[in-house]
């Protein structure tokens, strides 16, 4: 048995149900058929691949560089993340108050000068 929860923020509600999805792959295939299991697996993996592609595009990689990232792709194995340090810094600074931001800039200037 698998517990599945979902939230509906528009109506501020959530629910949890118990669903019998099988105990393992063999059990699931026996219950629902290989085609159903494979199509659901494929849909899930495609969503993960699309998410990774978006991250790489946002980080400035071109199609060839992105394709290279997927040459040895294995579902379930975390792919390397491309982090834009300027974007990360900007995101942190946006969350700060003006006073906190000025303090952070002062500390950064001191580090760069020292």
C-alpha positions as CSV (number, residue, x, y, z in Angstrom):
1,X,0.0,0.0,0.0
2,X,1.2,3.5,-0.9
3,X,0.1,6.7,0.8
4,X,-0.3,9.6,-1.6
5,X,-1.0,13.2,-0.6
6,X,-1.9,16.2,-2.6
7,X,-2.6,19.9,-1.8
8,X,-5.1,22.1,-3.6
9,X,-3.8,25.6,-2.7
10,X,-6.6,27.4,-4.6
11,X,-9.1,26.0,-2.1
12,X,-6.7,25.6,0.7
13,X,-7.3,21.9,1.2
14,X,-5.4,18.7,1.1
15,X,-6.1,15.0,1.2
16,X,-4.3,11.7,1.6
17,X,-5.3,8.4,0.1
18,X,-4.0,4.8,0.4
19,X,-3.6,3.1,-3.0
20,X,-2.6,-0.5,-3.7
21,X,0.1,0.0,-6.4
22,X,1.9,-3.3,-5.9
23,X,4.9,-4.2,-3.8
24,X,7.6,-4.1,-6.5
25,X,8.1,-4.0,-10.2
26,X,7.1,-7.6,-10.8
27,X,4.0,-7.2,-8.8
28,X,3.1,-4.0,-10.6
29,X,3.6,-5.6,-14.0
30,X,1.5,-8.6,-12.9
31,X,-1.3,-6.3,-11.7
32,X,-1.3,-3.5,-14.4
33,X,0.7,-4.9,-17.4
34,X,4.1,-4.0,-18.7
35,X,2.8,-1.4,-21.1
36,X,1.1,0.6,-18.3
37,X,4.2,0.4,-16.1
38,X,6.6,1.4,-18.9
39,X,4.4,4.3,-20.1
40,X,4.3,5.7,-16.5
41,X,8.0,5.2,-16.1
42,X,8.6,7.0,-19.4
43,X,6.4,9.9,-18.5
44,X,8.1,10.3,-15.1
45,X,11.6,10.2,-16.6
46,X,10.7,12.6,-19.4
47,X,9.6,15.2,-16.8
48,X,12.9,14.8,-14.9
49,X,14.9,15.2,-18.2
50,X,12.9,18.3,-19.2
51,X,13.6,19.8,-15.8
52,X,17.3,19.2,-16.2
53,X,17.2,20.6,-19.8
54,X,15.5,23.8,-18.4
55,X,18.2,24.2,-15.7
56,X,21.0,23.8,-18.3
57,X,19.3,26.3,-20.7
58,X,18.9,28.8,-17.9
59,X,22.6,28.4,-17.1
60,X,23.5,29.3,-20.6
61,X,24.4,25.9,-22.1
62,X,23.7,25.3,-25.8
63,X,22.0,22.2,-27.3
64,X,25.3,20.4,-27.9
65,X,26.6,21.0,-24.4
66,X,23.2,19.8,-23.0
67,X,23.3,16.7,-25.2
68,X,26.8,15.9,-23.8
69,X,25.4,16.1,-20.3
70,X,23.0,13.3,-21.2
71,X,25.5,10.9,-22.9
72,X,25.6,8.7,-19.8
73,X,22.3,9.6,-18.3
74,X,20.7,7.1,-15.9
75,X,17.3,7.7,-14.4
76,X,17.4,8.2,-10.7
77,X,21.1,9.3,-10.7
78,X,21.5,13.0,-9.8
79,X,23.0,15.1,-12.6
80,X,25.5,17.8,-12.0
81,X,24.0,21.2,-11.5
82,X,25.3,24.3,-13.2
83,X,25.2,27.2,-10.8
84,X,25.4,30.8,-11.8
85,X,27.2,32.3,-8.8
86,X,26.0,35.8,-9.7
87,X,22.4,34.7,-9.9
88,X,22.7,32.9,-6.6
89,X,24.2,35.9,-4.9
90,X,21.5,38.2,-6.4
91,X,18.8,35.8,-5.1
92,X,20.3,35.9,-1.6
93,X,20.7,39.7,-1.6
94,X,17.0,40.2,-2.8
95,X,15.8,38.4,0.4
96,X,17.8,40.8,2.6
97,X,16.6,44.0,4.1
98,X,18.4,47.1,2.9
99,X,20.5,47.2,6.1
100,X,21.4,43.5,5.8
101,X,22.4,44.1,2.2
102,X,24.7,47.1,3.0
103,X,26.3,45.0,5.8
104,X,26.9,42.1,3.3
105,X,28.4,44.5,0.7
106,X,30.7,46.0,3.4
107,X,31.9,42.5,4.4
108,X,32.4,41.5,0.8
109,X,34.4,44.7,0.1
110,X,36.6,44.0,3.1
111,X,37.2,40.4,1.9
112,X,38.1,41.5,-1.6
113,X,40.5,44.2,-0.3
114,X,42.1,42.0,2.4
